[in-house]
């Protein structure tokens, strides 16, 4: 449930000048909510439209975290000529959906349609900052206070509500098809960097076996990886200086 302003710490840590576009995906941050709900494939179209605006004639560098990393990896396989270099920050693909999971998934989806999820309000931005620090003990109070003002807004009734559509919490009735994603990744032609943290087991991802996780990596023809120490999943919060150095080293490498 991240927002674009969350990457300010990382951008501030860059040593070189970059033209950085950090979008809020649909239904998050300052982007509008959609009445029809959300389908993951729409993010590929959103990214395609953004590149048409900001880099229509030149391949762009893509850096994506978590969900954004998944979007960037698959999009690059669909439109390989649009991307110069690709960096995925723990966005290594979805879990492996199995056919026997389908009935329960459809049932839960139908239940969610009848009773959509909601978000509880907060009494203050300080309470939001406290929630952020509880989720990530590495987060300083200064960073938490900054993020709270971007992750949340004050409603007309005075309550503080988070800036994302609670319908994002609805289950997707379509099972993840990792095999399809891997086929997209095989089409990626640009250099690829995966950044992992030491709190993620590097031998696997989303219950993969070591061999299955290796299959994900081997899908990319020009692949490298690095481990970011002393960081959790929110690496752009925990180690922005170290992460900025990793990103710049990769982007400036010939």
C-alpha positions in Angstrom: 0.0 0.0 0.0 2.9 2.3 -0.7 2.8 5.8 -2.3 5.1 7.7 -4.6 6.3 10.1 -1.9 7.7 7.1 -0.1 10.7 7.1 -2.5 11.8 10.7 -1.6 14.4 9.3 0.8 15.9 7.3 -2.1 15.8 10.2 -4.6 17.5 12.5 -2.0 20.3 10.0 -1.7 21.3 10.0 -5.4 24.7 11.5 -6.1 23.9 12.1 -9.8 21.1 14.1 -11.5 18.2 11.9 -12.7 14.8 12.7 -14.1 12.7 10.6 -11.8 9.0 9.8 -12.4 7.5 8.1 -9.3 3.8 7.4 -10.1 1.0 6.5 -7.7 -0.6 3.4 -9.2 -4.3 3.6 -9.7 -6.2 3.5 -6.5 -3.1 4.4 -4.4 -1.8 7.8 -3.1 -3.1 10.7 -5.2 -4.4 8.6 -8.0 -8.2 8.2 -8.5 -10.1 5.2 -7.4 -12.0 3.1 -9.9 -15.5 1.9 -9.4 -14.9 -1.3 -11.4 -12.2 -2.6 -9.1 -8.6 -3.5 -10.0 -7.0 -6.0 -12.3 -3.3 -6.5 -12.3 -3.0 -6.3 -16.0 -4.2 -2.7 -16.0 -0.9 -1.7 -14.4 1.0 -2.8 -17.5 -1.3 -0.5 -19.6 -0.8 2.3 -17.1 3.0 2.0 -17.3 2.8 1.8 -21.1 0.8 5.1 -21.1 3.3 6.8 -18.7 6.2 5.9 -21.0 4.3 7.3 -24.0 4.2 10.6 -22.1 7.7 10.8 -20.5 9.9 8.7 -22.8 8.1 8.0 -26.0 11.2 7.7 -28.2 14.0 6.6 -25.8 14.2 3.4 -23.8 13.7 4.2 -20.1 15.3 2.9 -16.9 12.7 1.1 -14.7 13.1 0.7 -11.0 10.3 -1.1 -9.2 9.7 -2.2 -5.6 7.6 -5.2 -4.6 4.4 -4.9 -6.7 6.1 -2.3 -8.8 9.0 -4.6 -9.4 6.6 -7.3 -10.6 4.9 -4.8 -13.0 8.3 -3.6 -14.3 9.7 -7.1 -14.9 6.7 -8.4 -16.9 6.1 -5.2 -18.8 9.8 -5.3 -19.9 9.2 -8.7 -21.4 6.1 -7.5 -23.2 7.8 -4.3 -24.5 11.5 -5.1 -24.4 12.4 -2.2 -26.7 11.0 0.3 -24.3 13.4 -0.4 -21.4 17.1 0.3 -21.2 17.8 -1.2 -17.8 15.6 -2.9 -15.2 16.0 -3.0 -11.5 13.6 -5.1 -9.3 13.6 -4.4 -5.6 12.1 -7.7 -4.2 9.5 -7.9 -7.0 10.3 -11.4 -8.1 6.9 -12.6 -9.3 3.8 -13.9 -7.6 3.3 -17.2 -5.8 2.5 -20.3 -7.7 -1.2 -20.7 -8.2 -2.6 -24.3 -8.2 -5.8 -25.3 -9.9 -7.1 -26.8 -6.6 -7.0 -23.3 -5.1 -9.6 -22.0 -7.6 -12.9 -22.9 -5.8 -12.0 -21.3 -2.5 -10.6 -18.3 -4.4 -13.8 -17.7 -6.3 -15.9 -18.2 -3.2 -13.9 -15.6 -1.3 -14.1 -13.2 -4.2 -17.9 -13.5 -4.3 -18.0 -12.9 -0.5 -15.8 -9.8 -0.9 -18.2 -8.4 -3.6 -21.1 -8.7 -1.2 -19.2 -7.2 1.7 -16.3 -5.1 0.4 -13.3 -4.5 2.8 -13.1 -1.2 4.6 -10.3 0.7 6.4 -10.5 1.9 9.9 -9.8 5.7 10.4 -7.1 7.1 12.6 -7.4 9.8 15.2 -4.4 11.7 14.0 -1.4 11.7 11.6 0.7 10.9 14.7 -1.3 7.7 15.1 -0.6 6.8 11.4 3.1 7.4 12.0 3.0 5.1 15.0 1.4 2.4 12.9 4.1 2.8 10.3 6.8 2.5 12.9 5.1 -0.6 14.4 5.1 -2.2 11.0 8.8 -1.3 10.4 10.8 -0.7 13.6 13.8 0.6 11.5 11.7 3.6 10.5 12.8 6.8 12.3 10.2 9.1 13.8 11.1 11.8 11.3 10.6 9.5 8.4 7.4 8.1 9.8 5.9 11.6 10.3 6.8 12.5 6.7 5.3 9.4 5.3 2.1 9.7 7.4 1.2 13.0 5.7 1.4 11.3 2.3 0.0 7.9 3.2 -3.1 9.5 4.8 -5.4 12.5 4.5 -7.9 14.3 6.6 -11.5 13.5 5.8 -14.4 16.0 5.9 -15.4 14.6 9.3 -11.9 15.3 10.7 -10.8 11.7 10.8 -7.6 10.6 9.2 -7.9 8.0 6.5 -5.3 6.1 4.5 -4.9 7.1 0.8 -5.7 3.8 -0.9 -8.8 2.2 -2.1 -9.8 -0.6 0.4 -11.0 -2.6 -2.6 -7.3 -3.4 -3.2 -7.7 -5.8 -0.3 -10.3 -7.8 -2.2 -9.0 -11.2 -3.4 -8.3 -11.5 -7.1 -10.4 -14.4 -8.5 -7.8 -15.2 -11.1 -5.0 -17.4 -9.9 -1.4 -16.3 -10.4 0.1 -18.0 -13.4 3.8 -17.8 -12.8 4.6 -19.8 -15.9 3.1 -17.0 -18.0 5.2 -14.4 -16.2 8.4 -16.4 -16.8 7.7 -16.6 -20.5 7.4 -12.8 -20.5 10.7 -12.5 -18.6 12.5 -14.7 -21.2 11.8 -11.9 -23.7 13.7 -9.2 -21.7 16.8 -8.1 -23.6 18.1 -5.3 -21.3 20.4 -5.8 -18.3 18.5 -6.8 -15.2 19.3 -6.4 -11.5 17.5 -8.0 -8.6 18.0 -6.5 -5.2 17.3 -8.7 -2.2 17.5 -7.9 1.5 18.9 -10.1 4.2 15.5 -10.6 5.8 14.3 -12.5 2.7 15.5 -16.0 2.4 17.7 -15.8 -0.7 17.1 -19.5 -1.4 13.5 -19.1 -2.2 10.5 -16.7 -2.7 6.9 -17.2 -1.9 7.4 -20.8 -0.8 9.5 -21.7 -3.8 12.1 -24.4 -3.4 15.7 -23.2 -4.2 15.4 -24.8 -7.6 12.2 -23.0 -8.3 13.6 -19.7 -7.3 16.6 -20.3 -9.5 14.1 -20.9 -12.4 12.8 -17.3 -11.9 16.4 -15.9 -12.2 17.3 -18.0 -15.2 14.4 -16.6 -17.2 16.4 -13.4 -17.7 19.2 -13.6 -20.2 21.3 -10.7 -18.8 20.8 -11.1 -15.1 22.7 -10.0 -11.9 21.7 -9.8 -8.3 22.9 -8.2 -5.1 22.1 -8.4 -1.4 21.3 -5.3 0.7 22.3 -5.9 4.3 20.6 -4.6 7.4 17.3 -3.9 5.7 13.7 -5.2 5.6 11.4 -5.3 2.6 10.9 -1.5 2.7 14.5 -1.1 1.6 13.9 2.4 0.3 13.0 3.4 3.8 15.6 1.4 5.7 18.8 1.9 3.6 18.2 4.7 1.1 21.9 5.7 0.8 23.1 2.2 0.2 20.3 1.4 -2.2 20.9 4.6 -4.1 24.5 3.6 -4.6 23.5 0.2 -5.8 21.0 1.7 -8.3 23.4 4.3 -9.6 26.3 1.9 -10.0 24.1 -0.4 -12.1 22.6 2.4 -14.2 26.0 4.0 -14.9 27.7 0.7 -15.7 28.5 0.2 -19.4 
